[in-house]
Structures are given as C-alpha cells and as structure tokens.
Amino acid sequence: MLHKPYGVLSQFTDEGRWRGLASLRLGLPSDMYPVGRLDADSEGLLLLTNDNRLKTRLLDPNERHVRTYHVQVEGNPNEMQLAQLSRPMALNLKGRAFQTGGCSVRRIHPTWPARVPPVRERKTVPDTWLELSLTEGKNRQVRRMTAAIQCPTLRLIRVHMGPWALGDLAPGDLRELDLGTFPA
C-alpha cells in the first residue's frame, strides 16, 4: 500500500508535466502494478501488487469493494445536497450516461496536513470536508458527483479500499500488507 502524493500519476512512467510512481524511488520489483487509479491531483491509498488474481478481484465491479474518500469541497453543502450525493446519480462519463449506485456521505473534521502546493482558499467561500464511501470507481466519479451538487472538489484523499486503511502512512511511503485480511 502506498500513500500516493499529490502531483504523481498512478503509473510508473512520467507523462507530460506529471511525474510517475518511479519518481518516488520505491525500490519495488519491476512486475508491480497499481490496482485502480487515483488522478494526479488526488492523494491517498493506492495498492500495488504483482498478483494478477488479487488485482482482478479488487477491480471486479461485481465484488463491490468499498472505497472511502475524504473530500474537501468548496461551499457548505446543505442536507438536500448531501441527500443528492447519497442517492443514485446520473453522470456523464466520456460522453456516456452512467448511473452511480449512491454512496454513504457524512460531514467530517479531519486533520490532514496542508497539501503542497496548498489548496486554493477563498475568503468569501467556506469549504467543507465530507467522507464518501462508494463501491464504484469510475473516472473522476467523486469529483463529478460533488460538482453535480454545486460543491466542486478542492482536495480528494482515498483513505480506505476494501479492508485496508491508509491510517497514518505519510505521502510517498509504503506499507506491506497482510493479505490474510482480504477475504478469499
């Protein structure tokens, strides 16, 4: 498990202005691959494995593995907006209609260290932290969901995936996982 820092792609090679995972000098075997993706502008839990069976299980939409995110949004969503997030929502993903499965959502007050570079701050617009748990992982889904309720995402950190939690792992650090915690 890696705490993927902001500004790093979920692939080993650099692309354009973005650095790849190889830039972190993790010392991993060459046959390791990321499980799922986090955009360069997202942070948090990223699993790396060379076990194709495990990778397939974790990415299989029928397995419905829960992914939990801490999301800093612009604005202060009201109860109606939070209810909108929790219900299935129609999104446009790459020109195609997609119906989310809904999610659990709640307000939180995490103590994440400041991001480098810092999240933009507007003195006249508050920001709010939410915790969203969902079982899909479509391209930029959480960002599209918060935009749909008029509260754009400012910062997104994946904190859980399946049975694994990011905990206090620092950005750029690795932790070896015990696969005994993953149900067969």
HELIX and SHEET records of a PDB file:
HELIX    1   1 LEU A   21  LEU A   24  5                                   4    
HELIX    2   2 ASN A   52  LEU A   59  1                                   8    
HELIX    3   3 PRO A   61  GLU A   63  5                                   3    
HELIX    4   4 GLU A   79  SER A   86  1                                   8    
HELIX    5   5 GLN A  141  ALA A  148  1                                   8    
HELIX    6   6 LEU A  179  THR A  181  5                                   3    
SHEET    1   A 3 LEU A   2  LYS A   4  0                                        
SHEET    2   A 3 GLU A  43  THR A  49 -1                                        
SHEET    3   A 3 TYR A  33  VAL A  35 -1                                        
SHEET    1   B 6 LEU A   2  LYS A   4  0                                        
SHEET    2   B 6 GLU A  43  THR A  49 -1                                        
SHEET    3   B 6 THR A 153  MET A 161  1                                        
SHEET    4   B 6 ARG A  67  GLU A  74 -1                                        
SHEET    5   B 6 ASP A 127  LEU A 134 -1                                        
SHEET    6   B 6 SER A 104  ILE A 108 -1                                        
SHEET    1   C 4 LEU A   2  LYS A   4  0                                        
SHEET    2   C 4 GLU A  43  THR A  49 -1                                        
SHEET    3   C 4 THR A 153  MET A 161  1                                        
SHEET    4   C 4 TRP A 164  ALA A 165 -1                                        
SHEET    1   D 2 ALA A  90  LEU A  93  0                                        
SHEET    2   D 2 ARG A  96  GLN A  99 -1                                        
END                                                                             
